[in-house]
Amino acid sequence: MIKKNISNRHKVTYLTLVNIADDIQRNSSVAETCRKNKISRDTFYRYLNNEPDFTELIIKAYKYQSEVPTPFFTTR
């Protein structure tokens, strides 16, 4: 499970990363998605480049954007 400290205030959990992928699948921009999930764009791209699980989720999210939205993991 991915869990890293980003500064002293914020932890990015696997659930946050899944929510980000879910928002991307629903055609949200990266900036809008990051704002909604309270992470910086730098953090998004750092995880995209360094975490293969997250990269796979984002690739799937972009692949399935044109289809009927089916959330990866519904928590909201």
PDB file of N, CA, C and O in Angstrom:
ATOM      1  N   MET A   1       0.844  -1.174   0.000  1.00  0.00           N
ATOM      2  CA  MET A   1       0.000   0.000   0.000  1.00  0.00           C
ATOM      3  C   MET A   1       0.886   1.232   0.000  1.00  0.00           C
ATOM      4  O   MET A   1       1.886   1.283   0.716  1.00  0.00           O
ATOM      5  N   ILE A   2       0.524   2.221  -0.797  1.00  0.00           N
ATOM      6  CA  ILE A   2       1.291   3.443  -0.905  1.00  0.00           C
ATOM      7  C   ILE A   2       0.895   4.382   0.230  1.00  0.00           C
ATOM      8  O   ILE A   2      -0.283   4.699   0.401  1.00  0.00           O
ATOM      9  N   LYS A   3       1.868   4.818   0.990  1.00  0.00           N
ATOM     10  CA  LYS A   3       1.593   5.781   2.044  1.00  0.00           C
ATOM     11  C   LYS A   3       2.881   6.535   2.323  1.00  0.00           C
ATOM     12  O   LYS A   3       3.827   5.978   2.879  1.00  0.00           O
ATOM     13  N   LYS A   4       2.915   7.794   1.939  1.00  0.00           N
ATOM     14  CA  LYS A   4       4.119   8.588   2.119  1.00  0.00           C
ATOM     15  C   LYS A   4       3.756   9.923   2.740  1.00  0.00           C
ATOM     16  O   LYS A   4       2.653  10.433   2.544  1.00  0.00           O
ATOM     17  N   ASN A   5       4.678  10.475   3.478  1.00  0.00           N
ATOM     18  CA  ASN A   5       4.471  11.800   4.048  1.00  0.00           C
ATOM     19  C   ASN A   5       4.860  12.857   3.038  1.00  0.00           C
ATOM     20  O   ASN A   5       5.941  12.806   2.452  1.00  0.00           O
ATOM     21  N   ILE A   6       3.994  13.791   2.843  1.00  0.00           N
ATOM     22  CA  ILE A   6       4.277  14.950   2.025  1.00  0.00           C
ATOM     23  C   ILE A   6       4.238  16.128   2.981  1.00  0.00           C
ATOM     24  O   ILE A   6       3.163  16.526   3.432  1.00  0.00           O
ATOM     25  N   SER A   7       5.365  16.676   3.287  1.00  0.00           N
ATOM     26  CA  SER A   7       5.570  17.691   4.324  1.00  0.00           C
ATOM     27  C   SER A   7       5.121  17.121   5.671  1.00  0.00           C
ATOM     28  O   SER A   7       4.991  15.905   5.814  1.00  0.00           O
ATOM     29  N   ASN A   8       4.890  17.956   6.624  1.00  0.00           N
ATOM     30  CA  ASN A   8       4.474  17.486   7.935  1.00  0.00           C
ATOM     31  C   ASN A   8       2.955  17.424   8.076  1.00  0.00           C
ATOM     32  O   ASN A   8       2.443  16.881   9.056  1.00  0.00           O
ATOM     33  N   ARG A   9       2.244  17.971   7.115  1.00  0.00           N
ATOM     34  CA  ARG A   9       0.806  18.114   7.272  1.00  0.00           C
ATOM     35  C   ARG A   9      -0.015  17.081   6.525  1.00  0.00           C
ATOM     36  O   ARG A   9      -1.110  16.744   6.974  1.00  0.00           O
ATOM     37  N   HIS A  10       0.462  16.572   5.418  1.00  0.00           N
ATOM     38  CA  HIS A  10      -0.417  15.813   4.538  1.00  0.00           C
ATOM     39  C   HIS A  10       0.174  14.445   4.216  1.00  0.00           C
ATOM     40  O   HIS A  10       1.352  14.330   3.878  1.00  0.00           O
ATOM     41  N   LYS A  11      -0.645  13.422   4.323  1.00  0.00           N
ATOM     42  CA  LYS A  11      -0.256  12.084   3.919  1.00  0.00           C
ATOM     43  C   LYS A  11      -1.080  11.707   2.699  1.00  0.00           C
ATOM     44  O   LYS A  11      -2.299  11.878   2.681  1.00  0.00           O
ATOM     45  N   VAL A  12      -0.410  11.198   1.691  1.00  0.00           N
ATOM     46  CA  VAL A  12      -1.098  10.741   0.501  1.00  0.00           C
ATOM     47  C   VAL A  12      -1.293   9.242   0.655  1.00  0.00           C
ATOM     48  O   VAL A  12      -0.327   8.479   0.659  1.00  0.00           O
ATOM     49  N   THR A  13      -2.528   8.829   0.779  1.00  0.00           N
ATOM     50  CA  THR A  13      -2.835   7.415   0.957  1.00  0.00           C
ATOM     51  C   THR A  13      -3.261   6.811  -0.376  1.00  0.00           C
ATOM     52  O   THR A  13      -3.513   7.520  -1.350  1.00  0.00           O
ATOM     53  N   TYR A  14      -3.333   5.509  -0.393  1.00  0.00           N
ATOM     54  CA  TYR A  14      -3.783   4.814  -1.592  1.00  0.00           C
ATOM     55  C   TYR A  14      -5.195   5.247  -1.956  1.00  0.00           C
ATOM     56  O   TYR A  14      -5.518   5.384  -3.136  1.00  0.00           O
ATOM     57  N   LEU A  15      -6.023   5.458  -0.969  1.00  0.00           N
ATOM     58  CA  LEU A  15      -7.393   5.902  -1.205  1.00  0.00           C
ATOM     59  C   LEU A  15      -7.422   7.257  -1.914  1.00  0.00           C
ATOM     60  O   LEU A  15      -8.239   7.464  -2.811  1.00  0.00           O
ATOM     61  N   THR A  16      -6.549   8.173  -1.526  1.00  0.00           N
ATOM     62  CA  THR A  16      -6.455   9.472  -2.200  1.00  0.00           C
ATOM     63  C   THR A  16      -6.058   9.276  -3.658  1.00  0.00           C
ATOM     64  O   THR A  16      -6.619   9.918  -4.545  1.00  0.00           O
ATOM     65  N   LEU A  17      -5.103   8.401  -3.907  1.00  0.00           N
ATOM     66  CA  LEU A  17      -4.657   8.158  -5.278  1.00  0.00           C
ATOM     67  C   LEU A  17      -5.768   7.537  -6.119  1.00  0.00           C
ATOM     68  O   LEU A  17      -5.895   7.851  -7.303  1.00  0.00           O
ATOM     69  N   VAL A  18      -6.562   6.670  -5.528  1.00  0.00           N
ATOM     70  CA  VAL A  18      -7.694   6.076  -6.243  1.00  0.00           C
ATOM     71  C   VAL A  18      -8.743   7.140  -6.541  1.00  0.00           C
ATOM     72  O   VAL A  18      -9.322   7.148  -7.628  1.00  0.00           O
ATOM     73  N   ASN A  19      -8.994   8.031  -5.596  1.00  0.00           N
ATOM     74  CA  ASN A  19      -9.941   9.130  -5.832  1.00  0.00           C
ATOM     75  C   ASN A  19      -9.460  10.027  -6.965  1.00  0.00           C
ATOM     76  O   ASN A  19     -10.265  10.502  -7.767  1.00  0.00           O
ATOM     77  N   ILE A  20      -8.165  10.259  -7.035  1.00  0.00           N
ATOM     78  CA  ILE A  20      -7.593  11.067  -8.120  1.00  0.00           C
ATOM     79  C   ILE A  20      -7.840  10.382  -9.459  1.00  0.00           C
ATOM     80  O   ILE A  20      -8.273  11.026 -10.414  1.00  0.00           O
ATOM     81  N   ALA A  21      -7.571   9.096  -9.534  1.00  0.00           N
ATOM     82  CA  ALA A  21      -7.802   8.352 -10.778  1.00  0.00           C
ATOM     83  C   ALA A  21      -9.282   8.381 -11.151  1.00  0.00           C
ATOM     84  O   ALA A  21      -9.628   8.483 -12.328  1.00  0.00           O
ATOM     85  N   ASP A  22     -10.139   8.293 -10.164  1.00  0.00           N
ATOM     86  CA  ASP A  22     -11.580   8.345 -10.386  1.00  0.00           C
ATOM     87  C   ASP A  22     -11.983   9.697 -10.981  1.00  0.00           C
ATOM     88  O   ASP A  22     -12.786   9.747 -11.912  1.00  0.00           O
ATOM     89  N   ASP A  23     -11.437  10.773 -10.456  1.00  0.00           N
ATOM     90  CA  ASP A  23     -11.739  12.105 -10.983  1.00  0.00           C
ATOM     91  C   ASP A  23     -11.217  12.273 -12.410  1.00  0.00           C
ATOM     92  O   ASP A  23     -11.888  12.872 -13.249  1.00  0.00           O
ATOM     93  N   ILE A  24     -10.039  11.752 -12.682  1.00  0.00           N
ATOM     94  CA  ILE A  24      -9.480  11.820 -14.038  1.00  0.00           C
ATOM     95  C   ILE A  24     -10.390  11.081 -15.005  1.00  0.00           C
ATOM     96  O   ILE A  24     -10.634  11.549 -16.117  1.00  0.00           O
ATOM     97  N   GLN A  25     -10.890   9.929 -14.583  1.00  0.00           N
ATOM     98  CA  GLN A  25     -11.784   9.164 -15.448  1.00  0.00           C
ATOM     99  C   GLN A  25     -13.059   9.945 -15.751  1.00  0.00           C
ATOM    100  O   GLN A  25     -13.655   9.777 -16.815  1.00  0.00           O
ATOM    101  N   ARG A  26     -13.472  10.788 -14.831  1.00  0.00           N
ATOM    102  CA  ARG A  26     -14.684  11.600 -15.030  1.00  0.00           C
ATOM    103  C   ARG A  26     -14.382  12.908 -15.753  1.00  0.00           C
ATOM    104  O   ARG A  26     -15.160  13.858 -15.669  1.00  0.00           O
ATOM    105  N   ASN A  27     -13.269  12.958 -16.453  1.00  0.00           N
ATOM    106  CA  ASN A  27     -12.873  14.076 -17.309  1.00  0.00           C
ATOM    107  C   ASN A  27     -12.489  15.350 -16.558  1.00  0.00           C
ATOM    108  O   ASN A  27     -12.588  16.442 -17.118  1.00  0.00           O
ATOM    109  N   SER A  28     -12.064  15.237 -15.330  1.00  0.00           N
ATOM    110  CA  SER A  28     -11.545  16.406 -14.615  1.00  0.00           C
ATOM    111  C   SER A  28     -10.111  16.647 -15.054  1.00  0.00           C
ATOM    112  O   SER A  28      -9.388  15.708 -15.388  1.00  0.00           O
ATOM    113  N   SER A  29      -9.708  17.899 -15.051  1.00  0.00           N
ATOM    114  CA  SER A  29      -8.318  18.206 -15.380  1.00  0.00           C
ATOM    115  C   SER A  29      -7.426  17.833 -14.203  1.00  0.00           C
ATOM    116  O   SER A  29      -7.905  17.639 -13.086  1.00  0.00           O
ATOM    117  N   VAL A  30      -6.135  17.737 -14.460  1.00  0.00           N
ATOM    118  CA  VAL A  30      -5.190  17.406 -13.390  1.00  0.00           C
ATOM    119  C   VAL A  30      -5.219  18.494 -12.321  1.00  0.00           C
ATOM    120  O   VAL A  30      -5.226  18.194 -11.127  1.00  0.00           O
ATOM    121  N   ALA A  31      -5.237  19.746 -12.742  1.00  0.00           N
ATOM    122  CA  ALA A  31      -5.245  20.847 -11.770  1.00  0.00           C
ATOM    123  C   ALA A  31      -6.497  20.807 -10.894  1.00  0.00           C
ATOM    124  O   ALA A  31      -6.415  20.972  -9.677  1.00  0.00           O
ATOM    125  N   GLU A  32      -7.640  20.589 -11.513  1.00  0.00           N
ATOM    126  CA  GLU A  32      -8.904  20.525 -10.770  1.00  0.00           C
ATOM    127  C   GLU A  32      -8.917  19.329  -9.813  1.00  0.00           C
ATOM    128  O   GLU A  32      -9.359  19.442  -8.670  1.00  0.00           O
ATOM    129  N   THR A  33      -8.435  18.206 -10.285  1.00  0.00           N
ATOM    130  CA  THR A  33      -8.383  16.997  -9.471  1.00  0.00           C
ATOM    131  C   THR A  33      -7.465  17.182  -8.268  1.00  0.00           C
ATOM    132  O   THR A  33      -7.802  16.783  -7.153  1.00  0.00           O
ATOM    133  N   CYS A  34      -6.310  17.786  -8.498  1.00  0.00           N
ATOM    134  CA  CYS A  34      -5.365  18.016  -7.397  1.00  0.00           C
ATOM    135  C   CYS A  34      -5.958  18.967  -6.364  1.00  0.00           C
ATOM    136  O   CYS A  34      -5.822  18.749  -5.160  1.00  0.00           O
ATOM    137  N   ARG A  35      -6.609  20.011  -6.834  1.00  0.00           N
ATOM    138  CA  ARG A  35      -7.246  20.959  -5.918  1.00  0.00           C
ATOM    139  C   ARG A  35      -8.307  20.264  -5.072  1.00  0.00           C
ATOM    140  O   ARG A  35      -8.384  20.478  -3.863  1.00  0.00           O
ATOM    141  N   LYS A  36      -9.110  19.443  -5.705  1.00  0.00           N
ATOM    142  CA  LYS A  36     -10.191  18.737  -5.011  1.00  0.00           C
ATOM    143  C   LYS A  36      -9.649  17.770  -3.958  1.00  0.00           C
ATOM    144  O   LYS A  36     -10.254  17.602  -2.899  1.00  0.00           O
ATOM    145  N   ASN A  37      -8.513  17.136  -4.247  1.00  0.00           N
ATOM    146  CA  ASN A  37      -7.935  16.149  -3.340  1.00  0.00           C
ATOM    147  C   ASN A  37      -6.839  16.726  -2.448  1.00  0.00           C
ATOM    148  O   ASN A  37      -6.178  15.999  -1.705  1.00  0.00           O
ATOM    149  N   LYS A  38      -6.658  18.035  -2.531  1.00  0.00           N
ATOM    150  CA  LYS A  38      -5.737  18.779  -1.661  1.00  0.00           C
ATOM    151  C   LYS A  38      -4.291  18.294  -1.739  1.00  0.00           C
ATOM    152  O   LYS A  38      -3.620  18.105  -0.725  1.00  0.00           O
ATOM    153  N   ILE A  39      -3.834  18.098  -2.986  1.00  0.00           N
ATOM    154  CA  ILE A  39      -2.417  17.825  -3.203  1.00  0.00           C
ATOM    155  C   ILE A  39      -1.924  18.773  -4.285  1.00  0.00           C
ATOM    156  O   ILE A  39      -2.730  19.324  -5.035  1.00  0.00           O
ATOM    157  N   SER A  40      -0.632  18.968  -4.375  1.00  0.00           N
ATOM    158  CA  SER A  40      -0.092  19.841  -5.410  1.00  0.00           C
ATOM    159  C   SER A  40       0.063  19.059  -6.713  1.00  0.00           C
ATOM    160  O   SER A  40       0.084  17.829  -6.718  1.00  0.00           O
ATOM    161  N   ARG A  41       0.172  19.798  -7.815  1.00  0.00           N
ATOM    162  CA  ARG A  41       0.409  19.153  -9.099  1.00  0.00           C
ATOM    163  C   ARG A  41       1.775  18.473  -9.103  1.00  0.00           C
ATOM    164  O   ARG A  41       1.952  17.425  -9.724  1.00  0.00           O
ATOM    165  N   ASP A  42       2.738  19.074  -8.408  1.00  0.00           N
ATOM    166  CA  ASP A  42       4.063  18.455  -8.297  1.00  0.00           C
ATOM    167  C   ASP A  42       3.963  17.077  -7.652  1.00  0.00           C
ATOM    168  O   ASP A  42       4.611  16.127  -8.092  1.00  0.00           O
ATOM    169  N   THR A  43       3.151  16.979  -6.613  1.00  0.00           N
ATOM    170  CA  THR A  43       2.964  15.687  -5.942  1.00  0.00           C
ATOM    171  C   THR A  43       2.310  14.686  -6.889  1.00  0.00           C
ATOM    172  O   THR A  43       2.706  13.521  -6.939  1.00  0.00           O
ATOM    173  N   PHE A  44       1.314  15.140  -7.636  1.00  0.00           N
ATOM    174  CA  PHE A  44       0.651  14.269  -8.609  1.00  0.00           C
ATOM    175  C   PHE A  44       1.662  13.692  -9.580  1.00  0.00           C
ATOM    176  O   PHE A  44       1.697  12.481  -9.798  1.00  0.00           O
ATOM    177  N   TYR A  45       2.494  14.559 -10.169  1.00  0.00           N
ATOM    178  CA  TYR A  45       3.456  14.100 -11.165  1.00  0.00           C
ATOM    179  C   TYR A  45       4.590  13.292 -10.537  1.00  0.00           C
ATOM    180  O   TYR A  45       5.145  12.407 -11.189  1.00  0.00           O
ATOM    181  N   ARG A  46       4.940  13.578  -9.296  1.00  0.00           N
ATOM    182  CA  ARG A  46       5.953  12.779  -8.599  1.00  0.00           C
ATOM    183  C   ARG A  46       5.448  11.348  -8.431  1.00  0.00           C
ATOM    184  O   ARG A  46       6.180  10.393  -8.694  1.00  0.00           O
ATOM    185  N   TYR A  47       4.202  11.201  -7.996  1.00  0.00           N
ATOM    186  CA  TYR A  47       3.631   9.868  -7.844  1.00  0.00           C
ATOM    187  C   TYR A  47       3.460   9.196  -9.202  1.00  0.00           C
ATOM    188  O   TYR A  47       3.684   7.992  -9.332  1.00  0.00           O
ATOM    189  N   LEU A  48       3.070   9.957 -10.199  1.00  0.00           N
ATOM    190  CA  LEU A  48       2.891   9.397 -11.535  1.00  0.00           C
ATOM    191  C   LEU A  48       4.204   8.823 -12.060  1.00  0.00           C
ATOM    192  O   LEU A  48       4.209   7.775 -12.706  1.00  0.00           O
ATOM    193  N   ASN A  49       5.301   9.494 -11.789  1.00  0.00           N
ATOM    194  CA  ASN A  49       6.604   9.046 -12.283  1.00  0.00           C
ATOM    195  C   ASN A  49       7.260   7.986 -11.416  1.00  0.00           C
ATOM    196  O   ASN A  49       8.078   7.213 -11.913  1.00  0.00           O
ATOM    197  N   ASN A  50       6.923   7.927 -10.128  1.00  0.00           N
ATOM    198  CA  ASN A  50       7.651   7.053  -9.207  1.00  0.00           C
ATOM    199  C   ASN A  50       6.850   5.881  -8.647  1.00  0.00           C
ATOM    200  O   ASN A  50       7.430   4.984  -8.036  1.00  0.00           O
ATOM    201  N   GLU A  51       5.549   5.866  -8.838  1.00  0.00           N
ATOM    202  CA  GLU A  51       4.711   4.798  -8.286  1.00  0.00           C
ATOM    203  C   GLU A  51       4.000   4.042  -9.415  1.00  0.00           C
ATOM    204  O   GLU A  51       3.024   4.539  -9.975  1.00  0.00           O
ATOM    205  N   PRO A  52       4.487   2.848  -9.745  1.00  0.00           N
ATOM    206  CA  PRO A  52       3.899   2.091 -10.863  1.00  0.00           C
ATOM    207  C   PRO A  52       2.404   1.790 -10.686  1.00  0.00           C
ATOM    208  O   PRO A  52       1.662   1.771 -11.668  1.00  0.00           O
ATOM    209  N   ASP A  53       1.958   1.556  -9.455  1.00  0.00           N
ATOM    210  CA  ASP A  53       0.530   1.279  -9.230  1.00  0.00           C
ATOM    211  C   ASP A  53      -0.321   2.487  -9.595  1.00  0.00           C
ATOM    212  O   ASP A  53      -1.374   2.349 -10.217  1.00  0.00           O
ATOM    213  N   PHE A  54       0.138   3.666  -9.205  1.00  0.00           N
ATOM    214  CA  PHE A  54      -0.592   4.889  -9.507  1.00  0.00           C
ATOM    215  C   PHE A  54      -0.567   5.164 -11.008  1.00  0.00           C
ATOM    216  O   PHE A  54      -1.576   5.564 -11.588  1.00  0.00           O
ATOM    217  N   THR A  55       0.584   4.950 -11.630  1.00  0.00           N
ATOM    218  CA  THR A  55       0.695   5.148 -13.074  1.00  0.00           C
ATOM    219  C   THR A  55      -0.297   4.260 -13.813  1.00  0.00           C
ATOM    220  O   THR A  55      -0.945   4.701 -14.762  1.00  0.00           O
ATOM    221  N   GLU A  56      -0.415   3.017 -13.382  1.00  0.00           N
ATOM    222  CA  GLU A  56      -1.355   2.092 -13.996  1.00  0.00           C
ATOM    223  C   GLU A  56      -2.800   2.570 -13.827  1.00  0.00           C
ATOM    224  O   GLU A  56      -3.592   2.491 -14.766  1.00  0.00           O
ATOM    225  N   LEU A  57      -3.145   3.064 -12.636  1.00  0.00           N
ATOM    226  CA  LEU A  57      -4.494   3.591 -12.402  1.00  0.00           C
ATOM    227  C   LEU A  57      -4.800   4.765 -13.328  1.00  0.00           C
ATOM    228  O   LEU A  57      -5.889   4.841 -13.896  1.00  0.00           O
ATOM    229  N   ILE A  58      -3.852   5.670 -13.478  1.00  0.00           N
ATOM    230  CA  ILE A  58      -4.070   6.855 -14.321  1.00  0.00           C
ATOM    231  C   ILE A  58      -4.191   6.465 -15.785  1.00  0.00           C
ATOM    232  O   ILE A  58      -5.023   7.020 -16.503  1.00  0.00           O
ATOM    233  N   ILE A  59      -3.374   5.518 -16.242  1.00  0.00           N
ATOM    234  CA  ILE A  59      -3.473   5.052 -17.631  1.00  0.00           C
ATOM    235  C   ILE A  59      -4.861   4.469 -17.882  1.00  0.00           C
ATOM    236  O   ILE A  59      -5.484   4.758 -18.904  1.00  0.00           O
ATOM    237  N   LYS A  60      -5.341   3.652 -16.956  1.00  0.00           N
ATOM    238  CA  LYS A  60      -6.695   3.082 -17.091  1.00  0.00           C
ATOM    239  C   LYS A  60      -7.759   4.178 -17.057  1.00  0.00           C
ATOM    240  O   LYS A  60      -8.738   4.118 -17.800  1.00  0.00           O
ATOM    241  N   ALA A  61      -7.570   5.167 -16.205  1.00  0.00           N
ATOM    242  CA  ALA A  61      -8.547   6.260 -16.102  1.00  0.00           C
ATOM    243  C   ALA A  61      -8.656   7.004 -17.423  1.00  0.00           C
ATOM    244  O   ALA A  61      -9.763   7.292 -17.879  1.00  0.00           O
ATOM    245  N   TYR A  62      -7.521   7.322 -18.048  1.00  0.00           N
ATOM    246  CA  TYR A  62      -7.553   8.010 -19.337  1.00  0.00           C
ATOM    247  C   TYR A  62      -8.128   7.107 -20.430  1.00  0.00           C
ATOM    248  O   TYR A  62      -8.823   7.582 -21.328  1.00  0.00           O
ATOM    249  N   LYS A  63      -7.843   5.824 -20.354  1.00  0.00           N
ATOM    250  CA  LYS A  63      -8.338   4.882 -21.354  1.00  0.00           C
ATOM    251  C   LYS A  63      -9.861   4.793 -21.322  1.00  0.00           C
ATOM    252  O   LYS A  63     -10.504   4.704 -22.368  1.00  0.00           O
ATOM    253  N   TYR A  64     -10.435   4.817 -20.123  1.00  0.00           N
ATOM    254  CA  TYR A  64     -11.876   4.636 -19.977  1.00  0.00           C
ATOM    255  C   TYR A  64     -12.659   5.942 -19.835  1.00  0.00           C
ATOM    256  O   TYR A  64     -13.829   5.915 -19.452  1.00  0.00           O
ATOM    257  N   GLN A  65     -12.042   7.070 -20.131  1.00  0.00           N
ATOM    258  CA  GLN A  65     -12.741   8.356 -20.026  1.00  0.00           C
ATOM    259  C   GLN A  65     -13.963   8.428 -20.926  1.00  0.00           C
ATOM    260  O   GLN A  65     -14.989   8.985 -20.534  1.00  0.00           O
ATOM    261  N   SER A  66     -13.868   7.880 -22.110  1.00  0.00           N
ATOM    262  CA  SER A  66     -14.968   8.016 -23.067  1.00  0.00           C
ATOM    263  C   SER A  66     -16.123   7.053 -22.789  1.00  0.00           C
ATOM    264  O   SER A  66     -17.191   7.175 -23.389  1.00  0.00           O
ATOM    265  N   GLU A  67     -15.915   6.113 -21.898  1.00  0.00           N
ATOM    266  CA  GLU A  67     -16.975   5.159 -21.577  1.00  0.00           C
ATOM    267  C   GLU A  67     -17.812   5.654 -20.403  1.00  0.00           C
ATOM    268  O   GLU A  67     -17.496   6.673 -19.789  1.00  0.00           O
ATOM    269  N   VAL A  68     -18.857   4.941 -20.106  1.00  0.00           N
ATOM    270  CA  VAL A  68     -19.713   5.284 -18.970  1.00  0.00           C
ATOM    271  C   VAL A  68     -18.879   5.201 -17.703  1.00  0.00           C
ATOM    272  O   VAL A  68     -18.210   4.194 -17.475  1.00  0.00           O
ATOM    273  N   PRO A  69     -18.903   6.247 -16.869  1.00  0.00           N
ATOM    274  CA  PRO A  69     -18.068   6.232 -15.669  1.00  0.00           C
ATOM    275  C   PRO A  69     -18.411   5.089 -14.725  1.00  0.00           C
ATOM    276  O   PRO A  69     -19.554   4.934 -14.295  1.00  0.00           O
ATOM    277  N   THR A  70     -17.401   4.299 -14.417  1.00  0.00           N
ATOM    278  CA  THR A  70     -17.517   3.269 -13.393  1.00  0.00           C
ATOM    279  C   THR A  70     -16.365   3.499 -12.443  1.00  0.00           C
ATOM    280  O   THR A  70     -15.214   3.240 -12.796  1.00  0.00           O
ATOM    281  N   PRO A  71     -16.640   3.972 -11.265  1.00  0.00           N
ATOM    282  CA  PRO A  71     -15.567   4.328 -10.346  1.00  0.00           C
ATOM    283  C   PRO A  71     -14.673   3.140 -10.019  1.00  0.00           C
ATOM    284  O   PRO A  71     -15.128   2.000  -9.934  1.00  0.00           O
ATOM    285  N   PHE A  72     -13.382   3.439  -9.837  1.00  0.00           N
ATOM    286  CA  PHE A  72     -12.433   2.413  -9.452  1.00  0.00           C
ATOM    287  C   PHE A  72     -12.782   1.884  -8.071  1.00  0.00           C
ATOM    288  O   PHE A  72     -12.717   0.683  -7.809  1.00  0.00           O
ATOM    289  N   PHE A  73     -13.148   2.796  -7.207  1.00  0.00           N
ATOM    290  CA  PHE A  73     -13.376   2.440  -5.809  1.00  0.00           C
ATOM    291  C   PHE A  73     -14.253   3.527  -5.233  1.00  0.00           C
ATOM    292  O   PHE A  73     -13.781   4.642  -5.014  1.00  0.00           O
ATOM    293  N   THR A  74     -15.507   3.238  -4.984  1.00  0.00           N
ATOM    294  CA  THR A  74     -16.439   4.265  -4.528  1.00  0.00           C
ATOM    295  C   THR A  74     -16.347   4.454  -3.026  1.00  0.00           C
ATOM    296  O   THR A  74     -16.562   3.520  -2.253  1.00  0.00           O
ATOM    297  N   THR A  75     -16.019   5.694  -2.616  1.00  0.00           N
ATOM    298  CA  THR A  75     -15.959   5.998  -1.195  1.00  0.00           C
ATOM    299  C   THR A  75     -16.689   7.286  -0.865  1.00  0.00           C
ATOM    300  O   THR A  75     -16.847   7.635   0.304  1.00  0.00           O
ATOM    301  N   ARG A  76     -17.121   7.970  -1.863  1.00  0.00           N
ATOM    302  CA  ARG A  76     -17.740   9.284  -1.632  1.00  0.00           C
ATOM    303  C   ARG A  76     -19.223   9.185  -1.452  1.00  0.00           C
ATOM    304  O   ARG A  76     -19.889  10.200  -1.249  1.00  0.00           O
TER     305      ARG A  76
END
